[in-house]
Amino acid sequence: MPGTILQIVAQPGTKVKRGQPIIVLEAMKMNNSIGAPRDGVVAAILVKTG
């Protein structure tokens, strides 16, 4: 889904649980929280805000 990254919630090295928000994406004037697909550690964030 095309959109704009509004917020990066988790940083590389952060331990996350399945479904925990990682980024917030604004698309079609709606904010969508993108969650972790599974438990683990965030290896890298390959986007930036804006």
PDB file of all heavy atoms in Angstrom:
ATOM      1  N   MET A   1       0.852  -1.171   0.000  1.00  0.00           N
ATOM      2  CA  MET A   1       0.000   0.000   0.000  1.00  0.00           C
ATOM      3  C   MET A   1       0.901   1.239   0.000  1.00  0.00           C
ATOM      4  O   MET A   1       1.733   1.363   0.878  1.00  0.00           O
ATOM      5  CB  MET A   1      -0.883  -0.070   1.249  1.00  0.00           C
ATOM      6  CG  MET A   1      -1.480   1.205   1.657  1.00  0.00           C
ATOM      7  SD  MET A   1      -2.469   1.192   3.187  1.00  0.00           S
ATOM      8  CE  MET A   1      -2.894  -0.472   3.482  1.00  0.00           C
ATOM      9  N   PRO A   2       0.775   2.127  -0.961  1.00  0.00           N
ATOM     10  CA  PRO A   2       1.584   3.343  -0.952  1.00  0.00           C
ATOM     11  C   PRO A   2       1.134   4.277   0.162  1.00  0.00           C
ATOM     12  O   PRO A   2      -0.048   4.344   0.493  1.00  0.00           O
ATOM     13  CB  PRO A   2       1.321   3.949  -2.327  1.00  0.00           C
ATOM     14  CG  PRO A   2       0.047   3.366  -2.789  1.00  0.00           C
ATOM     15  CD  PRO A   2      -0.080   2.021  -2.123  1.00  0.00           C
ATOM     16  N   GLY A   3       2.079   4.957   0.753  1.00  0.00           N
ATOM     17  CA  GLY A   3       1.740   5.873   1.835  1.00  0.00           C
ATOM     18  C   GLY A   3       2.987   6.573   2.338  1.00  0.00           C
ATOM     19  O   GLY A   3       4.047   6.501   1.741  1.00  0.00           O
ATOM     20  N   THR A   4       2.837   7.243   3.481  1.00  0.00           N
ATOM     21  CA  THR A   4       3.909   7.997   4.102  1.00  0.00           C
ATOM     22  C   THR A   4       4.175   7.430   5.487  1.00  0.00           C
ATOM     23  O   THR A   4       3.236   7.208   6.255  1.00  0.00           O
ATOM     24  CB  THR A   4       3.514   9.486   4.232  1.00  0.00           C
ATOM     25  OG1 THR A   4       3.207   9.985   2.931  1.00  0.00           O
ATOM     26  CG2 THR A   4       4.638  10.308   4.825  1.00  0.00           C
ATOM     27  N   ILE A   5       5.444   7.226   5.817  1.00  0.00           N
ATOM     28  CA  ILE A   5       5.812   6.769   7.143  1.00  0.00           C
ATOM     29  C   ILE A   5       5.708   7.959   8.093  1.00  0.00           C
ATOM     30  O   ILE A   5       6.384   8.961   7.917  1.00  0.00           O
ATOM     31  CB  ILE A   5       7.252   6.198   7.170  1.00  0.00           C
ATOM     32  CG1 ILE A   5       7.419   5.074   6.159  1.00  0.00           C
ATOM     33  CG2 ILE A   5       7.618   5.750   8.586  1.00  0.00           C
ATOM     34  CD1 ILE A   5       6.566   3.871   6.389  1.00  0.00           C
ATOM     35  N   LEU A   6       4.849   7.828   9.108  1.00  0.00           N
ATOM     36  CA  LEU A   6       4.669   8.904  10.072  1.00  0.00           C
ATOM     37  C   LEU A   6       5.564   8.733  11.286  1.00  0.00           C
ATOM     38  O   LEU A   6       6.049   9.713  11.846  1.00  0.00           O
ATOM     39  CB  LEU A   6       3.215   8.953  10.552  1.00  0.00           C
ATOM     40  CG  LEU A   6       2.172   9.323   9.521  1.00  0.00           C
ATOM     41  CD1 LEU A   6       0.788   9.316  10.155  1.00  0.00           C
ATOM     42  CD2 LEU A   6       2.463  10.675   8.914  1.00  0.00           C
ATOM     43  N   GLN A   7       5.757   7.487  11.716  1.00  0.00           N
ATOM     44  CA  GLN A   7       6.500   7.239  12.942  1.00  0.00           C
ATOM     45  C   GLN A   7       7.176   5.876  12.864  1.00  0.00           C
ATOM     46  O   GLN A   7       6.586   4.919  12.370  1.00  0.00           O
ATOM     47  CB  GLN A   7       5.552   7.279  14.136  1.00  0.00           C
ATOM     48  CG  GLN A   7       6.193   7.033  15.460  1.00  0.00           C
ATOM     49  CD  GLN A   7       5.174   7.044  16.599  1.00  0.00           C
ATOM     50  OE1 GLN A   7       3.979   6.955  16.362  1.00  0.00           O
ATOM     51  NE2 GLN A   7       5.657   7.145  17.803  1.00  0.00           N
ATOM     52  N   ILE A   8       8.388   5.806  13.357  1.00  0.00           N
ATOM     53  CA  ILE A   8       9.088   4.529  13.513  1.00  0.00           C
ATOM     54  C   ILE A   8       9.085   4.229  15.007  1.00  0.00           C
ATOM     55  O   ILE A   8       9.696   4.962  15.792  1.00  0.00           O
ATOM     56  CB  ILE A   8      10.519   4.604  12.948  1.00  0.00           C
ATOM     57  CG1 ILE A   8      10.464   4.920  11.460  1.00  0.00           C
ATOM     58  CG2 ILE A   8      11.258   3.295  13.211  1.00  0.00           C
ATOM     59  CD1 ILE A   8      11.796   5.194  10.819  1.00  0.00           C
ATOM     60  N   VAL A   9       8.365   3.181  15.391  1.00  0.00           N
ATOM     61  CA  VAL A   9       8.165   2.851  16.800  1.00  0.00           C
ATOM     62  C   VAL A   9       9.322   2.028  17.350  1.00  0.00           C
ATOM     63  O   VAL A   9       9.811   2.289  18.443  1.00  0.00           O
ATOM     64  CB  VAL A   9       6.827   2.106  16.996  1.00  0.00           C
ATOM     65  CG1 VAL A   9       6.600   1.755  18.443  1.00  0.00           C
ATOM     66  CG2 VAL A   9       5.669   2.931  16.447  1.00  0.00           C
ATOM     67  N   ALA A  10       9.775   1.025  16.618  1.00  0.00           N
ATOM     68  CA  ALA A  10      10.838   0.137  17.082  1.00  0.00           C
ATOM     69  C   ALA A  10      12.147   0.471  16.369  1.00  0.00           C
ATOM     70  O   ALA A  10      12.161   0.810  15.195  1.00  0.00           O
ATOM     71  CB  ALA A  10      10.462  -1.311  16.810  1.00  0.00           C
ATOM     72  N   GLN A  11      13.227   0.396  17.088  1.00  0.00           N
ATOM     73  CA  GLN A  11      14.554   0.656  16.541  1.00  0.00           C
ATOM     74  C   GLN A  11      15.292  -0.663  16.363  1.00  0.00           C
ATOM     75  O   GLN A  11      14.951  -1.657  17.006  1.00  0.00           O
ATOM     76  CB  GLN A  11      15.342   1.575  17.481  1.00  0.00           C
ATOM     77  CG  GLN A  11      14.706   2.948  17.678  1.00  0.00           C
ATOM     78  CD  GLN A  11      14.554   3.714  16.383  1.00  0.00           C
ATOM     79  OE1 GLN A  11      15.423   3.704  15.530  1.00  0.00           O
ATOM     80  NE2 GLN A  11      13.424   4.396  16.225  1.00  0.00           N
ATOM     81  N   PRO A  12      16.304  -0.716  15.514  1.00  0.00           N
ATOM     82  CA  PRO A  12      17.090  -1.936  15.373  1.00  0.00           C
ATOM     83  C   PRO A  12      17.625  -2.399  16.730  1.00  0.00           C
ATOM     84  O   PRO A  12      18.074  -1.589  17.538  1.00  0.00           O
ATOM     85  CB  PRO A  12      18.235  -1.528  14.442  1.00  0.00           C
ATOM     86  CG  PRO A  12      17.647  -0.423  13.625  1.00  0.00           C
ATOM     87  CD  PRO A  12      16.755   0.320  14.583  1.00  0.00           C
ATOM     88  N   GLY A  13      17.512  -3.694  16.970  1.00  0.00           N
ATOM     89  CA  GLY A  13      17.940  -4.268  18.243  1.00  0.00           C
ATOM     90  C   GLY A  13      16.812  -4.424  19.249  1.00  0.00           C
ATOM     91  O   GLY A  13      16.984  -5.061  20.283  1.00  0.00           O
ATOM     92  N   THR A  14      15.637  -3.856  18.948  1.00  0.00           N
ATOM     93  CA  THR A  14      14.490  -3.949  19.848  1.00  0.00           C
ATOM     94  C   THR A  14      13.862  -5.332  19.766  1.00  0.00           C
ATOM     95  O   THR A  14      13.623  -5.838  18.681  1.00  0.00           O
ATOM     96  CB  THR A  14      13.423  -2.894  19.469  1.00  0.00           C
ATOM     97  OG1 THR A  14      14.010  -1.604  19.476  1.00  0.00           O
ATOM     98  CG2 THR A  14      12.243  -2.929  20.411  1.00  0.00           C
ATOM     99  N   LYS A  15      13.590  -5.947  20.929  1.00  0.00           N
ATOM    100  CA  LYS A  15      12.878  -7.221  20.959  1.00  0.00           C
ATOM    101  C   LYS A  15      11.389  -6.928  20.786  1.00  0.00           C
ATOM    102  O   LYS A  15      10.853  -6.036  21.450  1.00  0.00           O
ATOM    103  CB  LYS A  15      13.107  -7.943  22.286  1.00  0.00           C
ATOM    104  CG  LYS A  15      14.512  -8.439  22.459  1.00  0.00           C
ATOM    105  CD  LYS A  15      14.678  -9.193  23.761  1.00  0.00           C
ATOM    106  CE  LYS A  15      16.109  -9.649  23.931  1.00  0.00           C
ATOM    107  NZ  LYS A  15      16.304 -10.365  25.202  1.00  0.00           N
ATOM    108  N   VAL A  16      10.734  -7.647  19.890  1.00  0.00           N
ATOM    109  CA  VAL A  16       9.311  -7.438  19.634  1.00  0.00           C
ATOM    110  C   VAL A  16       8.556  -8.764  19.692  1.00  0.00           C
ATOM    111  O   VAL A  16       9.124  -9.825  19.472  1.00  0.00           O
ATOM    112  CB  VAL A  16       9.076  -6.774  18.249  1.00  0.00           C
ATOM    113  CG1 VAL A  16       9.612  -5.364  18.230  1.00  0.00           C
ATOM    114  CG2 VAL A  16       9.677  -7.586  17.126  1.00  0.00           C
ATOM    115  N   LYS A  17       7.291  -8.661  20.000  1.00  0.00           N
ATOM    116  CA  LYS A  17       6.379  -9.797  19.984  1.00  0.00           C
ATOM    117  C   LYS A  17       5.526  -9.716  18.733  1.00  0.00           C
ATOM    118  O   LYS A  17       5.339  -8.635  18.162  1.00  0.00           O
ATOM    119  CB  LYS A  17       5.458  -9.774  21.214  1.00  0.00           C
ATOM    120  CG  LYS A  17       6.181  -9.880  22.533  1.00  0.00           C
ATOM    121  CD  LYS A  17       6.596 -11.288  22.775  1.00  0.00           C
ATOM    122  CE  LYS A  17       7.202 -11.427  24.167  1.00  0.00           C
ATOM    123  NZ  LYS A  17       7.752 -12.733  24.382  1.00  0.00           N
ATOM    124  N   ARG A  18       4.982 -10.825  18.310  1.00  0.00           N
ATOM    125  CA  ARG A  18       4.124 -10.863  17.129  1.00  0.00           C
ATOM    126  C   ARG A  18       2.988  -9.849  17.282  1.00  0.00           C
ATOM    127  O   ARG A  18       2.309  -9.814  18.306  1.00  0.00           O
ATOM    128  CB  ARG A  18       3.546 -12.259  16.949  1.00  0.00           C
ATOM    129  CG  ARG A  18       2.705 -12.372  15.722  1.00  0.00           C
ATOM    130  CD  ARG A  18       2.222 -13.774  15.539  1.00  0.00           C
ATOM    131  NE  ARG A  18       1.490 -13.858  14.286  1.00  0.00           N
ATOM    132  CZ  ARG A  18       0.548 -14.729  14.051  1.00  0.00           C
ATOM    133  NH1 ARG A  18       0.242 -15.634  14.952  1.00  0.00           N
ATOM    134  NH2 ARG A  18      -0.072 -14.717  12.903  1.00  0.00           N
ATOM    135  N   GLY A  19       2.804  -9.007  16.261  1.00  0.00           N
ATOM    136  CA  GLY A  19       1.742  -8.007  16.254  1.00  0.00           C
ATOM    137  C   GLY A  19       2.117  -6.677  16.878  1.00  0.00           C
ATOM    138  O   GLY A  19       1.383  -5.702  16.740  1.00  0.00           O
ATOM    139  N   GLN A  20       3.238  -6.605  17.576  1.00  0.00           N
ATOM    140  CA  GLN A  20       3.665  -5.354  18.201  1.00  0.00           C
ATOM    141  C   GLN A  20       3.982  -4.331  17.116  1.00  0.00           C
ATOM    142  O   GLN A  20       4.649  -4.649  16.137  1.00  0.00           O
ATOM    143  CB  GLN A  20       4.898  -5.605  19.066  1.00  0.00           C
ATOM    144  CG  GLN A  20       5.395  -4.397  19.812  1.00  0.00           C
ATOM    145  CD  GLN A  20       6.564  -4.733  20.721  1.00  0.00           C
ATOM    146  OE1 GLN A  20       6.758  -5.880  21.097  1.00  0.00           O
ATOM    147  NE2 GLN A  20       7.342  -3.736  21.059  1.00  0.00           N
ATOM    148  N   PRO A  21       3.505  -3.091  17.247  1.00  0.00           N
ATOM    149  CA  PRO A  21       3.753  -2.076  16.213  1.00  0.00           C
ATOM    150  C   PRO A  21       5.234  -1.798  15.991  1.00  0.00           C
ATOM    151  O   PRO A  21       6.004  -1.718  16.945  1.00  0.00           O
ATOM    152  CB  PRO A  21       3.058  -0.834  16.766  1.00  0.00           C
ATOM    153  CG  PRO A  21       2.087  -1.334  17.769  1.00  0.00           C
ATOM    154  CD  PRO A  21       2.680  -2.578  18.336  1.00  0.00           C
ATOM    155  N   ILE A  22       5.609  -1.680  14.712  1.00  0.00           N
ATOM    156  CA  ILE A  22       6.974  -1.335  14.345  1.00  0.00           C
ATOM    157  C   ILE A  22       7.006   0.041  13.687  1.00  0.00           C
ATOM    158  O   ILE A  22       7.852   0.859  13.999  1.00  0.00           O
ATOM    159  CB  ILE A  22       7.577  -2.402  13.397  1.00  0.00           C
ATOM    160  CG1 ILE A  22       7.685  -3.726  14.139  1.00  0.00           C
ATOM    161  CG2 ILE A  22       8.931  -1.955  12.875  1.00  0.00           C
ATOM    162  CD1 ILE A  22       8.218  -4.854  13.310  1.00  0.00           C
ATOM    163  N   ILE A  23       6.065   0.295  12.772  1.00  0.00           N
ATOM    164  CA  ILE A  23       5.964   1.607  12.136  1.00  0.00           C
ATOM    165  C   ILE A  23       4.501   2.013  12.033  1.00  0.00           C
ATOM    166  O   ILE A  23       3.604   1.175  12.120  1.00  0.00           O
ATOM    167  CB  ILE A  23       6.613   1.648  10.731  1.00  0.00           C
ATOM    168  CG1 ILE A  23       5.914   0.696   9.773  1.00  0.00           C
ATOM    169  CG2 ILE A  23       8.094   1.375  10.788  1.00  0.00           C
ATOM    170  CD1 ILE A  23       6.353   0.840   8.332  1.00  0.00           C
ATOM    171  N   VAL A  24       4.275   3.312  11.836  1.00  0.00           N
ATOM    172  CA  VAL A  24       2.935   3.846  11.581  1.00  0.00           C
ATOM    173  C   VAL A  24       2.956   4.437  10.182  1.00  0.00           C
ATOM    174  O   VAL A  24       3.792   5.294   9.869  1.00  0.00           O
ATOM    175  CB  VAL A  24       2.530   4.899  12.627  1.00  0.00           C
ATOM    176  CG1 VAL A  24       1.165   5.482  12.299  1.00  0.00           C
ATOM    177  CG2 VAL A  24       2.545   4.305  14.027  1.00  0.00           C
ATOM    178  N   LEU A  25       2.062   3.952   9.331  1.00  0.00           N
ATOM    179  CA  LEU A  25       1.981   4.350   7.928  1.00  0.00           C
ATOM    180  C   LEU A  25       0.677   5.100   7.691  1.00  0.00           C
ATOM    181  O   LEU A  25      -0.387   4.645   8.119  1.00  0.00           O
ATOM    182  CB  LEU A  25       2.004   3.083   7.055  1.00  0.00           C
ATOM    183  CG  LEU A  25       1.730   3.230   5.571  1.00  0.00           C
ATOM    184  CD1 LEU A  25       2.949   3.820   4.883  1.00  0.00           C
ATOM    185  CD2 LEU A  25       1.393   1.881   4.960  1.00  0.00           C
ATOM    186  N   GLU A  26       0.757   6.269   7.042  1.00  0.00           N
ATOM    187  CA  GLU A  26      -0.450   7.024   6.688  1.00  0.00           C
ATOM    188  C   GLU A  26      -0.724   6.773   5.211  1.00  0.00           C
ATOM    189  O   GLU A  26       0.132   6.996   4.356  1.00  0.00           O
ATOM    190  CB  GLU A  26      -0.238   8.515   6.941  1.00  0.00           C
ATOM    191  CG  GLU A  26      -1.491   9.351   6.742  1.00  0.00           C
ATOM    192  CD  GLU A  26      -1.627   9.897   5.327  1.00  0.00           C
ATOM    193  OE1 GLU A  26      -0.616  10.178   4.683  1.00  0.00           O
ATOM    194  OE2 GLU A  26      -2.771  10.032   4.871  1.00  0.00           O
ATOM    195  N   ALA A  27      -1.897   6.246   4.937  1.00  0.00           N
ATOM    196  CA  ALA A  27      -2.305   5.995   3.559  1.00  0.00           C
ATOM    197  C   ALA A  27      -3.797   6.269   3.446  1.00  0.00           C
ATOM    198  O   ALA A  27      -4.573   5.851   4.301  1.00  0.00           O
ATOM    199  CB  ALA A  27      -2.007   4.558   3.163  1.00  0.00           C
ATOM    200  N   MET A  28      -4.175   6.964   2.406  1.00  0.00           N
ATOM    201  CA  MET A  28      -5.581   7.301   2.165  1.00  0.00           C
ATOM    202  C   MET A  28      -6.210   8.001   3.378  1.00  0.00           C
ATOM    203  O   MET A  28      -7.331   7.740   3.767  1.00  0.00           O
ATOM    204  CB  MET A  28      -6.360   6.039   1.795  1.00  0.00           C
ATOM    205  CG  MET A  28      -5.850   5.395   0.524  1.00  0.00           C
ATOM    206  SD  MET A  28      -6.644   3.831   0.098  1.00  0.00           S
ATOM    207  CE  MET A  28      -8.360   4.301   0.054  1.00  0.00           C
ATOM    208  N   LYS A  29      -5.415   8.910   4.009  1.00  0.00           N
ATOM    209  CA  LYS A  29      -5.847   9.703   5.165  1.00  0.00           C
ATOM    210  C   LYS A  29      -6.200   8.854   6.375  1.00  0.00           C
ATOM    211  O   LYS A  29      -6.967   9.265   7.233  1.00  0.00           O
ATOM    212  CB  LYS A  29      -6.991  10.625   4.783  1.00  0.00           C
ATOM    213  CG  LYS A  29      -6.613  11.625   3.708  1.00  0.00           C
ATOM    214  CD  LYS A  29      -7.711  12.599   3.432  1.00  0.00           C
ATOM    215  CE  LYS A  29      -7.250  13.524   2.317  1.00  0.00           C
ATOM    216  NZ  LYS A  29      -8.232  14.525   2.010  1.00  0.00           N
ATOM    217  N   MET A  30      -5.629   7.649   6.459  1.00  0.00           N
ATOM    218  CA  MET A  30      -5.828   6.776   7.619  1.00  0.00           C
ATOM    219  C   MET A  30      -4.457   6.339   8.128  1.00  0.00           C
ATOM    220  O   MET A  30      -3.559   6.060   7.338  1.00  0.00           O
ATOM    221  CB  MET A  30      -6.648   5.540   7.250  1.00  0.00           C
ATOM    222  CG  MET A  30      -8.071   5.845   6.867  1.00  0.00           C
ATOM    223  SD  MET A  30      -8.993   4.370   6.388  1.00  0.00           S
ATOM    224  CE  MET A  30      -8.771   3.326   7.790  1.00  0.00           C
ATOM    225  N   ASN A  31      -4.307   6.280   9.454  1.00  0.00           N
ATOM    226  CA  ASN A  31      -3.068   5.792  10.044  1.00  0.00           C
ATOM    227  C   ASN A  31      -3.174   4.284  10.229  1.00  0.00           C
ATOM    228  O   ASN A  31      -4.144   3.792  10.809  1.00  0.00           O
ATOM    229  CB  ASN A  31      -2.808   6.453  11.391  1.00  0.00           C
ATOM    230  CG  ASN A  31      -2.470   7.912  11.246  1.00  0.00           C
ATOM    231  OD1 ASN A  31      -2.245   8.394  10.145  1.00  0.00           O
ATOM    232  ND2 ASN A  31      -2.421   8.630  12.341  1.00  0.00           N
ATOM    233  N   ASN A  32      -2.174   3.559   9.739  1.00  0.00           N
ATOM    234  CA  ASN A  32      -2.139   2.102   9.851  1.00  0.00           C
ATOM    235  C   ASN A  32      -0.884   1.708  10.612  1.00  0.00           C
ATOM    236  O   ASN A  32       0.219   2.081  10.228  1.00  0.00           O
ATOM    237  CB  ASN A  32      -2.100   1.456   8.456  1.00  0.00           C
ATOM    238  CG  ASN A  32      -3.313   1.825   7.646  1.00  0.00           C
ATOM    239  OD1 ASN A  32      -4.406   1.410   7.944  1.00  0.00           O
ATOM    240  ND2 ASN A  32      -3.112   2.638   6.621  1.00  0.00           N
ATOM    241  N   SER A  33      -1.064   0.954  11.686  1.00  0.00           N
ATOM    242  CA  SER A  33       0.058   0.454  12.450  1.00  0.00           C
ATOM    243  C   SER A  33       0.522  -0.851  11.818  1.00  0.00           C
ATOM    244  O   SER A  33      -0.261  -1.781  11.659  1.00  0.00           O
ATOM    245  CB  SER A  33      -0.374   0.231  13.900  1.00  0.00           C
ATOM    246  OG  SER A  33       0.696  -0.266  14.650  1.00  0.00           O
ATOM    247  N   ILE A  34       1.783  -0.916  11.442  1.00  0.00           N
ATOM    248  CA  ILE A  34       2.355  -2.116  10.842  1.00  0.00           C
ATOM    249  C   ILE A  34       3.080  -2.867  11.946  1.00  0.00           C
ATOM    250  O   ILE A  34       4.023  -2.346  12.552  1.00  0.00           O
ATOM    251  CB  ILE A  34       3.326  -1.774   9.693  1.00  0.00           C
ATOM    252  CG1 ILE A  34       2.672  -0.842   8.680  1.00  0.00           C
ATOM    253  CG2 ILE A  34       3.857  -3.036   9.046  1.00  0.00           C
ATOM    254  CD1 ILE A  34       1.444  -1.392   7.998  1.00  0.00           C
ATOM    255  N   GLY A  35       2.617  -4.091  12.202  1.00  0.00           N
ATOM    256  CA  GLY A  35       3.154  -4.870  13.305  1.00  0.00           C
ATOM    257  C   GLY A  35       4.164  -5.911  12.883  1.00  0.00           C
ATOM    258  O   GLY A  35       4.306  -6.230  11.698  1.00  0.00           O
ATOM    259  N   ALA A  36       4.855  -6.444  13.875  1.00  0.00           N
ATOM    260  CA  ALA A  36       5.846  -7.494  13.640  1.00  0.00           C
ATOM    261  C   ALA A  36       5.135  -8.771  13.188  1.00  0.00           C
ATOM    262  O   ALA A  36       4.130  -9.155  13.770  1.00  0.00           O
ATOM    263  CB  ALA A  36       6.628  -7.764  14.919  1.00  0.00           C
ATOM    264  N   PRO A  37       5.653  -9.431  12.159  1.00  0.00           N
ATOM    265  CA  PRO A  37       5.020 -10.655  11.682  1.00  0.00           C
ATOM    266  C   PRO A  37       5.218 -11.837  12.628  1.00  0.00           C
ATOM    267  O   PRO A  37       4.456 -12.806  12.590  1.00  0.00           O
ATOM    268  CB  PRO A  37       5.696 -10.918  10.337  1.00  0.00           C
ATOM    269  CG  PRO A  37       7.009 -10.211  10.429  1.00  0.00           C
ATOM    270  CD  PRO A  37       6.782  -9.036  11.351  1.00  0.00           C
ATOM    271  N   ARG A  38       6.244 -11.761  13.498  1.00  0.00           N
ATOM    272  CA  ARG A  38       6.503 -12.835  14.464  1.00  0.00           C
ATOM    273  C   ARG A  38       7.391 -12.292  15.591  1.00  0.00           C
ATOM    274  O   ARG A  38       7.929 -11.198  15.484  1.00  0.00           O
ATOM    275  CB  ARG A  38       7.178 -14.016  13.785  1.00  0.00           C
ATOM    276  CG  ARG A  38       8.501 -13.690  13.126  1.00  0.00           C
ATOM    277  CD  ARG A  38       9.094 -14.891  12.408  1.00  0.00           C
ATOM    278  NE  ARG A  38      10.292 -14.514  11.693  1.00  0.00           N
ATOM    279  CZ  ARG A  38      10.337 -14.120  10.429  1.00  0.00           C
ATOM    280  NH1 ARG A  38       9.222 -14.048   9.733  1.00  0.00           N
ATOM    281  NH2 ARG A  38      11.467 -13.814   9.860  1.00  0.00           N
ATOM    282  N   ASP A  39       7.542 -13.059  16.652  1.00  0.00           N
ATOM    283  CA  ASP A  39       8.442 -12.692  17.744  1.00  0.00           C
ATOM    284  C   ASP A  39       9.873 -12.649  17.226  1.00  0.00           C
ATOM    285  O   ASP A  39      10.247 -13.449  16.366  1.00  0.00           O
ATOM    286  CB  ASP A  39       8.374 -13.718  18.872  1.00  0.00           C
ATOM    287  CG  ASP A  39       7.033 -13.746  19.586  1.00  0.00           C
ATOM    288  OD1 ASP A  39       6.156 -12.927  19.265  1.00  0.00           O
ATOM    289  OD2 ASP A  39       6.867 -14.592  20.475  1.00  0.00           O
ATOM    290  N   GLY A  40      10.670 -11.721  17.748  1.00  0.00           N
ATOM    291  CA  GLY A  40      12.071 -11.661  17.336  1.00  0.00           C
ATOM    292  C   GLY A  40      12.723 -10.347  17.716  1.00  0.00           C
ATOM    293  O   GLY A  40      12.238  -9.634  18.584  1.00  0.00           O
ATOM    294  N   VAL A  41      13.822 -10.064  17.056  1.00  0.00           N
ATOM    295  CA  VAL A  41      14.579  -8.837  17.269  1.00  0.00           C
ATOM    296  C   VAL A  41      14.618  -8.083  15.944  1.00  0.00           C
ATOM    297  O   VAL A  41      14.890  -8.674  14.902  1.00  0.00           O
ATOM    298  CB  VAL A  41      16.013  -9.151  17.755  1.00  0.00           C
ATOM    299  CG1 VAL A  41      16.820  -7.872  17.906  1.00  0.00           C
ATOM    300  CG2 VAL A  41      15.975  -9.916  19.061  1.00  0.00           C
ATOM    301  N   VAL A  42      14.358  -6.790  15.984  1.00  0.00           N
ATOM    302  CA  VAL A  42      14.392  -5.968  14.774  1.00  0.00           C
ATOM    303  C   VAL A  42      15.837  -5.884  14.295  1.00  0.00           C
ATOM    304  O   VAL A  42      16.708  -5.401  15.013  1.00  0.00           O
ATOM    305  CB  VAL A  42      13.824  -4.561  15.028  1.00  0.00           C
ATOM    306  CG1 VAL A  42      13.921  -3.696  13.793  1.00  0.00           C
ATOM    307  CG2 VAL A  42      12.388  -4.640  15.522  1.00  0.00           C
ATOM    308  N   ALA A  43      16.089  -6.387  13.090  1.00  0.00           N
ATOM    309  CA  ALA A  43      17.447  -6.386  12.533  1.00  0.00           C
ATOM    310  C   ALA A  43      17.772  -5.032  11.913  1.00  0.00           C
ATOM    311  O   ALA A  43      18.877  -4.512  12.086  1.00  0.00           O
ATOM    312  CB  ALA A  43      17.594  -7.486  11.493  1.00  0.00           C
ATOM    313  N   ALA A  44      16.827  -4.451  11.167  1.00  0.00           N
ATOM    314  CA  ALA A  44      17.066  -3.176  10.488  1.00  0.00           C
ATOM    315  C   ALA A  44      15.740  -2.531  10.152  1.00  0.00           C
ATOM    316  O   ALA A  44      14.744  -3.199   9.952  1.00  0.00           O
ATOM    317  CB  ALA A  44      17.860  -3.407   9.201  1.00  0.00           C
ATOM    318  N   ILE A  45      15.737  -1.209  10.094  1.00  0.00           N
ATOM    319  CA  ILE A  45      14.605  -0.428   9.612  1.00  0.00           C
ATOM    320  C   ILE A  45      15.084   0.237   8.328  1.00  0.00           C
ATOM    321  O   ILE A  45      16.013   1.045   8.357  1.00  0.00           O
ATOM    322  CB  ILE A  45      14.149   0.624  10.645  1.00  0.00           C
ATOM    323  CG1 ILE A  45      13.745  -0.009  11.962  1.00  0.00           C
ATOM    324  CG2 ILE A  45      13.015   1.467  10.064  1.00  0.00           C
ATOM    325  CD1 ILE A  45      12.472  -0.806  11.927  1.00  0.00           C
ATOM    326  N   LEU A  46      14.487  -0.131   7.202  1.00  0.00           N
ATOM    327  CA  LEU A  46      14.969   0.336   5.902  1.00  0.00           C
ATOM    328  C   LEU A  46      14.138   1.480   5.330  1.00  0.00           C
ATOM    329  O   LEU A  46      14.148   1.707   4.120  1.00  0.00           O
ATOM    330  CB  LEU A  46      15.009  -0.851   4.924  1.00  0.00           C
ATOM    331  CG  LEU A  46      15.856  -2.037   5.394  1.00  0.00           C
ATOM    332  CD1 LEU A  46      15.764  -3.183   4.389  1.00  0.00           C
ATOM    333  CD2 LEU A  46      17.292  -1.626   5.622  1.00  0.00           C
ATOM    334  N   VAL A  47      13.419   2.195   6.198  1.00  0.00           N
ATOM    335  CA  VAL A  47      12.636   3.361   5.789  1.00  0.00           C
ATOM    336  C   VAL A  47      12.950   4.500   6.736  1.00  0.00           C
ATOM    337  O   VAL A  47      13.549   4.303   7.781  1.00  0.00           O
ATOM    338  CB  VAL A  47      11.115   3.054   5.801  1.00  0.00           C
ATOM    339  CG1 VAL A  47      10.771   1.972   4.796  1.00  0.00           C
ATOM    340  CG2 VAL A  47      10.642   2.677   7.170  1.00  0.00           C
ATOM    341  N   LYS A  48      12.534   5.703   6.360  1.00  0.00           N
ATOM    342  CA  LYS A  48      12.651   6.852   7.258  1.00  0.00           C
ATOM    343  C   LYS A  48      11.324   7.593   7.250  1.00  0.00           C
ATOM    344  O   LYS A  48      10.516   7.417   6.339  1.00  0.00           O
ATOM    345  CB  LYS A  48      13.812   7.757   6.866  1.00  0.00           C
ATOM    346  CG  LYS A  48      13.703   8.330   5.478  1.00  0.00           C
ATOM    347  CD  LYS A  48      14.928   9.174   5.154  1.00  0.00           C
ATOM    348  CE  LYS A  48      14.765   9.726   3.744  1.00  0.00           C
ATOM    349  NZ  LYS A  48      15.867  10.595   3.366  1.00  0.00           N
ATOM    350  N   THR A  49      11.086   8.427   8.228  1.00  0.00           N
ATOM    351  CA  THR A  49       9.836   9.160   8.289  1.00  0.00           C
ATOM    352  C   THR A  49       9.754  10.139   7.124  1.00  0.00           C
ATOM    353  O   THR A  49      10.767  10.672   6.677  1.00  0.00           O
ATOM    354  CB  THR A  49       9.681   9.907   9.621  1.00  0.00           C
ATOM    355  OG1 THR A  49      10.794  10.755   9.822  1.00  0.00           O
ATOM    356  CG2 THR A  49       9.566   8.933  10.778  1.00  0.00           C
ATOM    357  N   GLY A  50       8.539  10.346   6.689  1.00  0.00           N
ATOM    358  CA  GLY A  50       8.312  11.283   5.590  1.00  0.00           C
ATOM    359  C   GLY A  50       8.391  10.592   4.263  1.00  0.00           C
ATOM    360  O   GLY A  50       8.172  11.083   3.222  1.00  0.00           O
TER     361      GLY A  50
END
